[in-house]
Amino acid sequence: MADPAERHCPFEGSGAAARAREELRHYLDDVLACGHLVPQAVQDAAPVVVSELVVNALRHT
């Protein structure tokens, strides 16, 4: 398995927020599989944060 910190996935166009959430799910799965602890609150809030960041970045660029 690759180091989870070395991921790269460009997001643009329609559906970018959904792709970002899916990539986040894979990232968190890999982080957890490596034995790192991720608090449940972070796992719950991270998809919302990622969606908002992607949407705002696309809207304002």
N, C-alpha and C positions, 0 to 999 in steps of 0.2 A: 504494500500500500504506500502511496506517495505521502510525503509530509503534507498534512492538511493546510499548513500555512503557505504553501507554494502553489496555490490555485490561481487561475486567471480565467475569467469568462466575460467577454464583452456583452453588454446589454444595450440594445437600441431598438427603437421602433415599438410597435404595438406588442403587448404581451411581455414587455421587458420586466415589469414588476413580478409577474408570475414566474418567469424564468429565474429571477433573482431569488425568490422564495424557495424555489426548487433547488437551486444551487446551495442555498443556505442549509436546507435540510440535509443534503449530501455532506456538506462540510461538517455540520454538527454530528452526523452519524460517524464520520471518520475521526473526529476529535474524541468522541466517546469511545470508539473502538480502540483508540490509542491509549486509553486508560485515564484520560483527563476528566476531571469533574466539571460539569457545566450545571450551575444551579437551574432548577426548574423555571424560576422566574425569568432567567435569561432566555431559556429555550422558548418560553411563551411570548416574550416581548420582542425578541429578535426579528421574527418575520414581519411584524408591523413596522419596525424601524427600517429594515431593509427596503420594504415596499415604498415607504415614504421617501427615503433617500433617493431611490432610483427614479420615482415619479418626479420629484422636485428637480433632480439633476437634468432629466430630459426636458422638463418644462422650461427651465431657466437657462438652458444652453443653446 
